[in-house]
Structure formats: structure tokens, C-alpha cells
Amino acid sequence: MPLHPAIKTGVSLLAVAAVASALPAAAKPKVSQAETLRAQIAAEAKALIDLQKQQYEQDSAQKQAQIDALQAQVRDLASQLKTMQDRQAATPPPPTVQQVAQAVTAAQPKPATTTTIKSGTTTIASSDGDFSIAFKGIFQMDSASYSQDKTLDPAVTARDLNSGTNFRRARLGITGKLFHDFDYMILTDFGGAGAEDVGRFHEAWIQYSGFKSAKLRVGEFAPSVGLADAGSANASPFLERASSAEVARGMAGGDTRMAVAAFNASDRFLWSVAVTGNTVSTLNTQATSFTAANFDEQLGVTARLAGTPFRGKDWLVHMGVNYSDVINPGDAGASASVRYPVQLRDRPELRVDGTRLIDTGAINTQSATETGVELGWQDGPLFAQAEAFDYDIKRKDPAAGATNPSFSGWYVEGGWSLTGEARKYNTQTAAFDGVTPAHNFDPKAGTWGAWELVARYSTLDLNYHENATTAADRVRGGRQDIAALGLGWQLNPAVRFVFQGQDVRIVRMNSAGGLMDQRYHTFAVRSQFGF
């Protein structure tokens, strides 16, 4: 520890006294005076040392007191800090800015309704979700060119199919929710096949969805009859479904059908059962494609079981069966040439011209059934599906020698998304939906939507004992085989174009045995937008 300055001074004086005592005798003054001087110096030095030591001790004591006081203050402050920390630990932390903002938002009164727009669809919903209304629309304009042989057999009637344009579908409507557990849809259609219609209800139904095990629907709608039937017409790979699927869905189901249905869908399987009646709009339209009103409407049932028994992360296998039964055909009245008619027919998978090239004609029927099997597959951007159908008719009061006819049809189709997107499999319908672009059409950003290449082969045979000697037994409905190639361009979820080419072959005889065979090609474009 360094010496205090006072002590250093005293030590210096002692040193001076010692030096003085060591002086030679010759240099010394008189003895009495020297001794006196030494004594004085020693006394002064001692006094100074005592004084400085006393001052040092006083300063040290004062500083120690200050140190003790400061230490006491530190201990007191530490005690106060610990008390505060204990209180804070027992008290929740103050809310963050985000929590305060959320609390303020929650405290504000909620709006009575909310309005959202998704993929062009405007939806208005109550804040509690119990009520909603969404505005829907789909418009499909088809343009087609038919290339036919100019030297057809004289027996051929459809010699010059109409190349032109037509609004295949022009639908407007609403859909939504009522009182949480009820769903509804009202949809009108002004489109048509070969000619636009004056407008009619296409769908109008109410559905109770409060049961976990089943949904119940009543009104006008198309019950589920097959894989192609369940798929949305807005996302079809081609302009129309395969003819075999159209005939199957039209027997006891199909568009504008009055029905009561129970159905349910899980993550893997769908089941559906419906009791069906007549189709709507047989009275209020001038379109020639509609049948006359019946005196006693048709009664039928449809059923379907389908799903994906095998499925992985990016692939699936679809399997299903479907069944339709016309229990009581409609009664056309006593004056009709065929009182209880069932008629199987279809257009050649293109409806710019509405002519049907294969047609069984009206068959007087006691009952009619359709049985179908379904198979589908998807692996990433690739998909394929196929269906096969049998149509059986039990004649009513058949003529001598007439047997019960049966017919068949099938198709297989598939596609490849050139831009890598995959068709979505809809578990609620057990069918494939369309392709949603990964990047919407935007030339400025260098994106062009989704492109899909598709192909299909279909056949429908409506001949039965066409060469039989008993005329009443023969059904010369004809056979139709169509190979088609298409290219779909989905610009965004609302806008779509489909380019399609067909090779169509018809083999048919008329009632007199004349050949109505022909083979022709078509090219068609569908321009579609919806919301």
C-alpha cells in the first residue's frame, strides 16, 4: 500500500537529523547547540508524523464510513429490485402492440355481412356463416366446321351438317346457404344444342346437410350417374361427354331432372341413391329437342358407388359402378303411336348442329335399365378414365317374334398437362375436375396459363338384331365410332379455350335396309368464361 504524504515528510526529516548527527566534529557547532538542534528537529518530526498519522486515520475512517454507507445503499437498492422482480413475475407481462390491435379489432362491432370475390365469383355471407349467396355464371360459345363427303349414298339424310356457332351453355344463377344446415341452388340456362333456347330452369333444389351420414336433396338437378356424368361440364376435356355416357345419364337422370336424392361422400368413397321423375321444360319451349308432355310422368331410380380404393401422394385409382332403372316409362297418351316410349339417341359429341345420327326410335317399354362400370387413373399431370355401359329394355306388349333389345357403349379418354399441373380429383363428386393454372396468363410476366393435350375413343352401338327377318324384333339405331384429339388452354380459373378435332364414323341402315353410312371430320373451338 503506498505511504501517505505526511508519513513521507516525517521520514525525510528523520533522515536529515541522522545526516546531521553524522557530520564531522570539525564541522559541528558547539555540543550544546547541536544537541539542542537535533532534539528540536526530532521533536518537530515526531509531532509532524503524529499529526499526519492522525489526519490519515481520520481520512481513512471517513472514507470507510462513506464506503459502508454506499454499501448499505446498494443492499437496499438490491432488496428493492428483488421485490419489484418478484412482483413482475407474479403479474402477466404487458400486451404487445399486435395484441392490443387485435383486442381493439375484436371489441369493434362485427359487420352484419362480408363480401368476397374469389376466381371471379362474388359471395355475400353473414358474419356467423349461417347465410350466404354466391352469384354464378358460365358461358360457352362453340364454333365448328363439318367436313363431309359430297358423294354420299342417297339414303343418307344428314348430308350437310351445319357449320357455324352456338351458345352451348349460357347459365346464370345463385347458390348458397340458409340457416347453416341448408344449401340451395337456382340456375337458369339460355343455351342449347344447335339453337339457343328461350330460357329455362336448369337446376333448382334445396338440400339438408345437417346429418353427418347423408345429405338430402330435392328439386330439379342431375343425380350422379357415372364418372363422366359427375364431372363438371365446365372442365370437360372435350366439348361434350362421350355418347355412351350421355345415353346412360339420360335414361333416368340427366339435366333438368326432377328428383329426390340421398348421398354422402368421404375422403375415399361416394354413394348416391335418387328417385327421379320427368324432365322440366317439356311445355314452355319451342326447341325441337324436347319431347312432348306426358299424361303420366316417368318414374325411375339411379344409384352409384364410386371412389379411390388405391391412392398415393401423387397418384390414385378410381373405381365405381352405377345403375339406372326406368320403373315406369312416361305415358304419351292413348292416341300416341308408341304409348310408353323409351328412346336412346345422341348427337356425335358436338352440338353446333343438333342432328342425332344414331337413334333407336321410340320403343314401347315396360321397364329399362342401365348398368355401368367406371375406371380412372391419375399420376401427376397424366390422367385416364373409361366407362362401359349396358342398356336393357323390356318391351311392353311386344309383337309376335319381338324380343327384348339390349345395347352397349364404352369410351376411353386421357390427357397430359403439358405445363405440369394435375387435374384435381373431387372427392365430393368422385370425379375429375379441371386444371387450375400454376401461373395465370400474363404475357408481361412471361406466363401463359395451363395447357392440356387430350385424346378419346368412343363407341355406341344402338343396333339390335338389325338383320332379323321379323321387323318387330329389329332395332336399327346405328353404330357410332368417334376418335377425337383436343387441346385445352386454361388461361386462368375463369377463362378457357378448347380446340377439338374429330373423326366420326356412322354405320346404320334405315327401315327399308338402305345404307346411311358416312364418315366425316370436324374441327371445333369452345370459348368459355365463367364466375
PLY file of the C-alpha trace (Angstrom):
ply
format ascii 1.0
element vertex 531
property float x
property float y
property float z
element edge 530
property int vertex1
property int vertex2
end_header
0.00 0.00 0.00
1.57 3.45 -0.87
2.67 5.69 2.07
0.66 8.76 2.99
2.43 12.06 2.05
2.69 13.12 5.72
4.50 9.98 6.64
6.87 10.51 3.73
7.62 14.02 5.03
8.34 12.79 8.58
10.62 10.11 7.31
12.51 12.75 5.31
13.04 14.91 8.41
14.37 11.95 10.38
16.78 11.28 7.59
18.01 14.91 7.77
18.57 14.54 11.53
20.52 11.39 11.02
22.70 13.06 8.44
23.33 15.96 10.74
24.46 13.71 13.56
26.96 12.11 11.26
28.75 15.39 10.41
32.41 15.53 11.34
33.35 17.06 14.61
35.24 19.80 12.93
32.06 20.93 11.14
29.89 20.66 14.20
28.96 23.71 16.23
29.17 23.70 19.91
27.89 20.50 21.59
25.03 22.11 23.42
23.72 23.84 20.37
23.91 20.72 18.15
22.15 18.60 20.65
19.51 21.24 21.02
19.08 21.44 17.26
18.80 17.65 16.94
16.31 17.49 19.68
14.19 20.21 18.12
14.27 18.53 14.71
13.37 15.16 16.17
10.56 16.68 18.19
9.17 18.57 15.20
9.44 15.50 13.02
7.68 13.33 15.57
4.99 15.95 16.05
4.54 16.23 12.30
4.42 12.46 11.92
1.85 12.17 14.71
-0.20 14.93 13.14
-0.07 13.40 9.67
-0.83 9.92 11.06
-3.80 11.31 12.93
-5.05 13.04 9.78
-4.58 9.86 7.75
-6.51 7.81 10.27
-9.30 10.39 10.28
-9.45 10.38 6.44
-9.48 6.56 6.35
-12.26 6.38 8.90
-14.27 8.95 6.98
-13.77 7.10 3.70
-14.65 3.78 5.31
-17.82 5.34 6.65
-18.65 6.56 3.17
-17.95 3.10 1.75
-20.15 1.49 4.41
-22.93 3.96 3.64
-22.69 3.25 -0.07
-22.71 -0.50 0.53
-25.82 -0.11 2.68
-27.49 1.86 -0.11
-26.54 -0.83 -2.66
-28.00 -3.55 -0.41
-31.17 -1.53 -0.02
-31.48 -0.96 -3.76
-30.83 -4.66 -4.45
-33.60 -5.55 -1.99
-35.98 -3.12 -3.71
-35.05 -4.56 -7.14
-35.71 -8.14 -5.97
-39.08 -7.08 -4.58
-40.00 -5.50 -7.94
-38.84 -8.58 -9.85
-40.94 -10.83 -7.64
-43.99 -8.65 -8.25
-43.40 -8.65 -12.03
-43.03 -12.43 -12.06
-46.44 -12.73 -10.40
-48.02 -10.18 -12.79
-48.70 -11.03 -16.54
-46.47 -9.18 -18.99
-47.95 -6.11 -20.66
-49.65 -6.80 -24.05
-47.72 -6.33 -27.25
-48.74 -3.81 -29.91
-50.18 -6.63 -32.03
-52.20 -7.95 -29.10
-53.56 -4.51 -28.38
-54.56 -4.10 -32.06
-56.29 -7.48 -32.05
-58.16 -6.61 -28.89
-59.30 -3.32 -30.37
-60.46 -5.09 -33.53
-62.33 -7.72 -31.53
-64.01 -5.04 -29.46
-65.34 -3.29 -32.55
-68.83 -4.32 -33.68
-68.75 -7.03 -36.39
-70.28 -6.21 -39.78
-73.60 -7.85 -40.50
-72.27 -9.32 -43.77
-68.99 -9.83 -45.58
-68.39 -9.75 -49.33
-65.62 -11.72 -51.02
-64.59 -12.27 -54.63
-62.66 -15.44 -55.48
-61.84 -16.52 -59.05
-64.49 -14.07 -60.25
-67.27 -15.43 -58.00
-68.87 -12.86 -55.72
-70.12 -14.21 -52.39
-72.08 -12.35 -49.72
-72.21 -14.09 -46.33
-73.50 -13.31 -42.85
-70.88 -12.82 -40.15
-71.95 -16.03 -38.38
-71.77 -18.07 -41.60
-75.39 -19.21 -41.40
-76.47 -17.44 -44.60
-74.71 -16.86 -47.91
-75.39 -16.19 -51.56
-72.93 -16.59 -54.43
-73.55 -15.40 -57.98
-72.66 -17.97 -60.64
-72.43 -17.86 -64.42
-70.96 -19.89 -67.26
-70.92 -19.05 -70.97
-69.68 -21.44 -73.63
-69.68 -20.39 -77.28
-68.89 -23.21 -79.71
-67.73 -22.74 -83.29
-67.49 -25.78 -85.58
-66.78 -26.82 -89.14
-68.10 -30.15 -90.55
-66.20 -31.69 -93.46
-68.46 -34.29 -95.17
-68.23 -36.35 -98.33
-70.11 -34.73 -101.20
-70.96 -38.08 -102.83
-72.91 -39.77 -100.04
-75.41 -42.57 -100.67
-78.91 -41.28 -101.43
-80.20 -42.99 -98.27
-78.09 -40.70 -96.08
-80.29 -38.00 -94.60
-77.80 -35.87 -92.63
-75.87 -34.88 -95.74
-74.99 -31.31 -94.84
-74.43 -30.70 -91.15
-74.38 -27.04 -90.17
-71.02 -25.37 -89.76
-71.45 -22.33 -87.54
-71.64 -21.11 -83.97
-73.85 -21.68 -80.98
-74.05 -20.82 -77.29
-73.86 -24.32 -75.87
-74.40 -23.07 -72.34
-75.42 -19.63 -71.13
-76.22 -20.06 -67.47
-76.85 -17.57 -64.68
-77.85 -18.34 -61.14
-77.23 -18.23 -57.42
-76.13 -20.75 -54.83
-75.58 -20.54 -51.11
-76.59 -21.48 -47.56
-79.66 -20.99 -45.36
-79.80 -21.39 -41.57
-76.40 -23.10 -41.57
-77.56 -26.61 -42.50
-79.48 -25.92 -45.71
-77.84 -25.45 -49.13
-79.58 -24.29 -52.29
-79.09 -23.55 -55.98
-81.17 -21.81 -58.63
-79.65 -21.89 -62.11
-81.17 -20.85 -65.44
-79.88 -21.74 -68.91
-80.36 -19.91 -72.20
-78.01 -22.08 -74.24
-78.88 -25.08 -76.38
-77.88 -27.76 -78.85
-77.88 -26.43 -82.38
-80.05 -23.48 -81.37
-80.25 -21.39 -78.23
-83.29 -21.94 -76.03
-85.68 -19.27 -74.80
-84.53 -19.98 -71.26
-85.49 -22.47 -68.56
-84.59 -23.63 -65.10
-81.54 -25.84 -65.38
-81.28 -26.53 -61.65
-83.46 -25.55 -58.70
-83.02 -27.50 -55.47
-82.80 -27.34 -51.70
-80.53 -29.63 -49.67
-80.28 -30.50 -45.99
-76.66 -31.08 -44.96
-77.05 -31.34 -41.18
-76.61 -35.11 -40.97
-73.08 -36.50 -40.86
-74.10 -39.73 -42.57
-76.07 -38.33 -45.51
-77.22 -35.25 -47.41
-80.78 -34.97 -48.65
-81.67 -33.04 -51.82
-84.99 -32.38 -53.54
-85.83 -30.40 -56.66
-84.50 -30.21 -60.20
-80.95 -31.46 -60.68
-78.88 -34.17 -62.36
-78.34 -37.13 -59.99
-74.96 -38.84 -60.05
-74.87 -41.41 -62.88
-71.29 -42.32 -63.76
-67.83 -40.84 -63.88
-68.31 -38.57 -66.91
-71.73 -37.51 -65.66
-70.37 -36.46 -62.25
-67.58 -34.37 -63.79
-68.32 -30.70 -64.33
-69.19 -29.73 -67.90
-67.19 -26.55 -67.28
-63.98 -28.61 -67.01
-64.67 -31.41 -69.52
-61.59 -32.40 -71.56
-63.76 -32.23 -74.71
-66.72 -30.16 -75.83
-69.14 -32.95 -74.90
-69.22 -36.15 -72.88
-68.85 -39.44 -74.73
-72.15 -40.52 -76.31
-72.33 -43.74 -74.28
-72.21 -41.69 -71.06
-74.83 -39.25 -72.37
-77.26 -42.06 -73.17
-76.68 -43.62 -69.73
-77.31 -40.39 -67.81
-80.37 -39.55 -69.89
-82.39 -42.68 -69.11
-83.35 -41.85 -65.51
-81.07 -38.91 -64.74
-79.50 -36.12 -66.76
-80.10 -32.39 -66.93
-83.36 -30.78 -65.71
-84.47 -34.00 -63.98
-86.91 -33.79 -61.06
-85.58 -35.95 -58.23
-85.18 -36.70 -54.55
-81.70 -37.92 -53.60
-79.69 -39.10 -50.62
-75.91 -39.17 -50.88
-72.71 -38.78 -48.96
-69.00 -38.58 -49.68
-65.95 -39.33 -47.57
-62.27 -38.99 -48.26
-62.33 -42.26 -50.23
-65.87 -43.19 -51.32
-69.17 -41.72 -52.51
-72.61 -43.30 -52.54
-75.74 -41.88 -54.07
-79.35 -43.02 -54.48
-82.11 -40.99 -56.16
-85.75 -41.39 -57.07
-86.36 -39.50 -60.30
-89.28 -38.24 -62.32
-89.72 -36.35 -65.55
-87.53 -33.62 -67.01
-88.52 -29.96 -66.73
-89.35 -27.67 -69.67
-91.33 -30.03 -71.86
-94.13 -27.45 -72.08
-92.59 -23.99 -72.20
-90.06 -24.31 -75.01
-90.20 -24.41 -78.77
-86.91 -26.27 -79.11
-87.37 -29.43 -81.16
-85.01 -31.40 -78.92
-87.60 -31.60 -76.16
-90.20 -34.36 -76.01
-93.91 -33.70 -75.70
-95.58 -33.61 -72.29
-96.64 -36.93 -70.83
-100.03 -37.81 -69.39
-98.26 -39.84 -66.70
-94.68 -38.91 -65.94
-91.77 -41.31 -65.84
-90.62 -42.85 -62.54
-87.09 -44.12 -62.11
-84.20 -44.65 -59.74
-80.44 -44.13 -60.00
-77.63 -45.39 -57.80
-73.87 -45.05 -57.77
-70.97 -46.28 -55.63
-67.52 -44.97 -56.52
-64.24 -43.84 -55.03
-60.50 -44.30 -54.84
-59.62 -47.64 -53.19
-55.96 -47.15 -54.10
-54.23 -43.83 -53.68
-50.79 -42.39 -53.02
-49.30 -38.93 -52.65
-49.40 -38.04 -56.36
-51.45 -40.88 -57.85
-54.82 -42.59 -57.50
-57.01 -45.30 -58.99
-60.75 -44.68 -59.34
-63.29 -47.49 -59.45
-67.08 -47.39 -59.49
-70.39 -48.87 -60.58
-73.65 -47.13 -61.48
-77.18 -48.21 -62.19
-80.37 -46.64 -63.55
-83.83 -48.14 -63.75
-86.84 -46.69 -65.55
-89.51 -48.36 -63.43
-92.48 -46.77 -65.19
-91.91 -45.06 -68.54
-93.89 -41.91 -69.22
-97.36 -42.27 -70.74
-97.63 -40.40 -74.04
-101.38 -40.96 -74.23
-103.72 -43.40 -75.97
-103.51 -41.56 -79.29
-99.70 -41.82 -79.49
-98.19 -44.34 -81.91
-95.95 -45.52 -79.06
-97.67 -45.02 -75.74
-94.83 -45.82 -73.30
-91.73 -44.72 -75.20
-88.08 -45.15 -74.28
-85.71 -43.78 -76.90
-81.90 -43.99 -76.92
-80.07 -41.50 -79.13
-77.32 -38.91 -79.12
-75.54 -36.31 -81.20
-71.99 -37.08 -82.40
-70.29 -35.45 -79.35
-70.63 -32.00 -80.90
-73.76 -29.84 -80.76
-73.29 -26.89 -83.07
-75.54 -28.97 -85.30
-78.17 -30.68 -83.19
-78.82 -33.63 -85.54
-78.73 -37.09 -83.98
-77.10 -39.59 -86.34
-77.89 -42.71 -84.26
-81.34 -43.29 -82.79
-83.28 -46.38 -81.71
-86.57 -44.65 -82.24
-89.34 -44.90 -79.65
-89.67 -48.41 -78.19
-92.85 -49.32 -76.32
-91.36 -50.20 -72.94
-92.40 -51.77 -69.68
-89.07 -51.02 -67.98
-85.48 -50.15 -68.91
-82.19 -50.42 -67.08
-78.64 -49.16 -67.48
-75.60 -50.70 -65.80
-72.18 -49.09 -65.92
-68.67 -49.69 -64.64
-66.07 -46.97 -64.10
-62.30 -46.93 -64.05
-59.98 -43.95 -63.66
-56.29 -43.29 -63.03
-54.12 -40.29 -62.33
-50.39 -39.86 -61.84
-49.30 -36.24 -61.58
-50.06 -34.44 -64.87
-51.37 -37.64 -66.52
-54.92 -38.94 -66.22
-57.17 -41.51 -67.90
-60.72 -42.68 -67.44
-63.01 -45.24 -69.06
-66.59 -46.42 -68.72
-68.63 -49.24 -70.23
-72.45 -49.43 -70.28
-75.17 -51.95 -71.00
-78.70 -50.76 -71.79
-81.54 -53.29 -71.49
-85.17 -52.70 -72.45
-88.14 -54.86 -71.55
-90.84 -54.38 -74.19
-94.43 -53.75 -73.24
-96.98 -55.83 -75.14
-94.40 -56.94 -77.75
-95.47 -58.09 -81.20
-95.04 -61.72 -82.16
-91.40 -62.62 -82.57
-90.12 -59.46 -80.89
-87.52 -59.95 -78.15
-86.20 -57.57 -75.52
-83.38 -55.49 -77.02
-80.08 -54.68 -75.40
-77.40 -52.18 -76.45
-73.90 -51.24 -75.35
-71.32 -48.49 -75.45
-67.98 -47.55 -73.98
-65.23 -44.96 -74.16
-61.67 -44.38 -73.00
-60.03 -40.97 -72.73
-56.93 -39.47 -71.21
-54.84 -36.36 -71.01
-51.43 -34.91 -70.28
-50.92 -31.46 -68.80
-48.08 -30.01 -70.84
-47.38 -27.36 -68.20
-47.22 -29.83 -65.32
-50.47 -29.14 -63.44
-52.68 -32.04 -62.38
-56.42 -32.43 -62.75
-57.90 -32.30 -59.25
-59.88 -35.34 -58.13
-63.03 -34.14 -56.38
-63.93 -36.49 -53.52
-67.36 -34.84 -53.16
-68.37 -35.95 -56.67
-65.96 -38.89 -57.17
-64.86 -37.41 -60.49
-62.06 -35.36 -62.02
-62.26 -31.58 -62.04
-60.34 -29.33 -64.40
-56.79 -28.00 -64.44
-56.00 -24.87 -62.41
-53.04 -22.95 -63.84
-49.97 -22.72 -61.66
-49.39 -19.32 -63.30
-52.23 -17.37 -64.89
-51.94 -15.96 -68.39
-49.81 -12.82 -68.24
-47.59 -12.08 -71.27
-45.82 -9.27 -69.42
-44.66 -11.75 -66.79
-43.94 -14.43 -69.36
-46.65 -16.85 -68.11
-49.24 -18.46 -70.37
-51.66 -20.43 -68.21
-52.12 -24.22 -68.35
-52.11 -26.40 -71.48
-53.51 -29.93 -71.69
-53.38 -32.44 -74.56
-56.28 -34.96 -74.56
-57.47 -37.90 -76.68
-60.57 -40.09 -76.69
-62.08 -43.04 -78.50
-65.75 -43.85 -78.00
-68.26 -46.26 -79.47
-72.03 -46.58 -79.08
-73.93 -49.45 -80.67
-77.70 -48.96 -80.87
-78.28 -51.85 -83.28
-80.19 -54.92 -82.14
-80.92 -57.82 -84.49
-80.74 -55.29 -87.31
-80.80 -58.08 -89.89
-83.59 -60.12 -88.28
-86.37 -61.30 -90.59
-89.00 -60.22 -88.06
-89.37 -56.48 -88.47
-90.82 -56.03 -84.97
-87.64 -57.51 -83.50
-85.23 -55.25 -85.35
-83.75 -52.05 -83.93
-81.65 -50.21 -86.48
-80.35 -47.44 -84.28
-76.88 -47.49 -85.84
-73.34 -47.65 -84.57
-71.17 -44.60 -83.95
-67.38 -44.61 -83.51
-65.53 -41.37 -82.79
-61.81 -40.70 -82.40
-61.06 -37.25 -81.02
-57.99 -35.18 -80.23
-58.11 -31.97 -78.24
-56.03 -29.21 -76.73
-57.25 -27.31 -73.70
-55.93 -23.88 -72.74
-56.86 -22.64 -69.27
-55.76 -19.01 -69.13
-56.94 -18.55 -65.55
-59.67 -20.09 -63.38
-62.35 -18.11 -65.27
-61.29 -18.18 -68.94
-60.76 -21.29 -71.08
-60.45 -22.38 -74.71
-60.78 -25.92 -76.08
-59.66 -26.94 -79.57
-61.03 -30.24 -80.81
-60.81 -32.41 -83.91
-62.95 -35.50 -84.62
-63.06 -38.44 -86.95
-66.67 -39.69 -86.96
-67.91 -42.94 -88.49
-71.59 -43.89 -88.68
-72.80 -47.39 -89.70
-76.57 -47.59 -89.97
-79.46 -48.90 -92.04
-82.82 -47.27 -92.44
-86.09 -49.14 -92.03
-86.03 -50.18 -95.70
-82.48 -51.52 -95.43
-80.82 -48.60 -97.20
-77.31 -47.72 -96.03
-76.98 -44.48 -94.10
-73.25 -44.93 -93.51
-70.98 -41.93 -93.58
-67.61 -40.79 -92.31
-66.64 -37.18 -91.78
-64.32 -34.88 -89.81
-64.93 -31.87 -87.63
-62.91 -29.06 -86.13
-64.37 -27.05 -83.26
-63.35 -24.36 -80.79
-65.01 -23.57 -77.47
-64.60 -20.12 -75.96
-65.59 -20.16 -72.29
-65.67 -17.82 -69.34
-67.36 -18.26 -66.01
-67.59 -16.99 -62.49
0 1
1 2
2 3
3 4
4 5
5 6
6 7
7 8
8 9
9 10
10 11
11 12
12 13
13 14
14 15
15 16
16 17
17 18
18 19
19 20
20 21
21 22
22 23
23 24
24 25
25 26
26 27
27 28
28 29
29 30
30 31
31 32
32 33
33 34
34 35
35 36
36 37
37 38
38 39
39 40
40 41
41 42
42 43
43 44
44 45
45 46
46 47
47 48
48 49
49 50
50 51
51 52
52 53
53 54
54 55
55 56
56 57
57 58
58 59
59 60
60 61
61 62
62 63
63 64
64 65
65 66
66 67
67 68
68 69
69 70
70 71
71 72
72 73
73 74
74 75
75 76
76 77
77 78
78 79
79 80
80 81
81 82
82 83
83 84
84 85
85 86
86 87
87 88
88 89
89 90
90 91
91 92
92 93
93 94
94 95
95 96
96 97
97 98
98 99
99 100
100 101
101 102
102 103
103 104
104 105
105 106
106 107
107 108
108 109
109 110
110 111
111 112
112 113
113 114
114 115
115 116
116 117
117 118
118 119
119 120
120 121
121 122
122 123
123 124
124 125
125 126
126 127
127 128
128 129
129 130
130 131
131 132
132 133
133 134
134 135
135 136
136 137
137 138
138 139
139 140
140 141
141 142
142 143
143 144
144 145
145 146
146 147
147 148
148 149
149 150
150 151
151 152
152 153
153 154
154 155
155 156
156 157
157 158
158 159
159 160
160 161
161 162
162 163
163 164
164 165
165 166
166 167
167 168
168 169
169 170
170 171
171 172
172 173
173 174
174 175
175 176
176 177
177 178
178 179
179 180
180 181
181 182
182 183
183 184
184 185
185 186
186 187
187 188
188 189
189 190
190 191
191 192
192 193
193 194
194 195
195 196
196 197
197 198
198 199
199 200
200 201
201 202
202 203
203 204
204 205
205 206
206 207
207 208
208 209
209 210
210 211
211 212
212 213
213 214
214 215
215 216
216 217
217 218
218 219
219 220
220 221
221 222
222 223
223 224
224 225
225 226
226 227
227 228
228 229
229 230
230 231
231 232
232 233
233 234
234 235
235 236
236 237
237 238
238 239
239 240
240 241
241 242
242 243
243 244
244 245
245 246
246 247
247 248
248 249
249 250
250 251
251 252
252 253
253 254
254 255
255 256
256 257
257 258
258 259
259 260
260 261
261 262
262 263
263 264
264 265
265 266
266 267
267 268
268 269
269 270
270 271
271 272
272 273
273 274
274 275
275 276
276 277
277 278
278 279
279 280
280 281
281 282
282 283
283 284
284 285
285 286
286 287
287 288
288 289
289 290
290 291
291 292
292 293
293 294
294 295
295 296
296 297
297 298
298 299
299 300
300 301
301 302
302 303
303 304
304 305
305 306
306 307
307 308
308 309
309 310
310 311
311 312
312 313
313 314
314 315
315 316
316 317
317 318
318 319
319 320
320 321
321 322
322 323
323 324
324 325
325 326
326 327
327 328
328 329
329 330
330 331
331 332
332 333
333 334
334 335
335 336
336 337
337 338
338 339
339 340
340 341
341 342
342 343
343 344
344 345
345 346
346 347
347 348
348 349
349 350
350 351
351 352
352 353
353 354
354 355
355 356
356 357
357 358
358 359
359 360
360 361
361 362
362 363
363 364
364 365
365 366
366 367
367 368
368 369
369 370
370 371
371 372
372 373
373 374
374 375
375 376
376 377
377 378
378 379
379 380
380 381
381 382
382 383
383 384
384 385
385 386
386 387
387 388
388 389
389 390
390 391
391 392
392 393
393 394
394 395
395 396
396 397
397 398
398 399
399 400
400 401
401 402
402 403
403 404
404 405
405 406
406 407
407 408
408 409
409 410
410 411
411 412
412 413
413 414
414 415
415 416
416 417
417 418
418 419
419 420
420 421
421 422
422 423
423 424
424 425
425 426
426 427
427 428
428 429
429 430
430 431
431 432
432 433
433 434
434 435
435 436
436 437
437 438
438 439
439 440
440 441
441 442
442 443
443 444
444 445
445 446
446 447
447 448
448 449
449 450
450 451
451 452
452 453
453 454
454 455
455 456
456 457
457 458
458 459
459 460
460 461
461 462
462 463
463 464
464 465
465 466
466 467
467 468
468 469
469 470
470 471
471 472
472 473
473 474
474 475
475 476
476 477
477 478
478 479
479 480
480 481
481 482
482 483
483 484
484 485
485 486
486 487
487 488
488 489
489 490
490 491
491 492
492 493
493 494
494 495
495 496
496 497
497 498
498 499
499 500
500 501
501 502
502 503
503 504
504 505
505 506
506 507
507 508
508 509
509 510
510 511
511 512
512 513
513 514
514 515
515 516
516 517
517 518
518 519
519 520
520 521
521 522
522 523
523 524
524 525
525 526
526 527
527 528
528 529
529 530
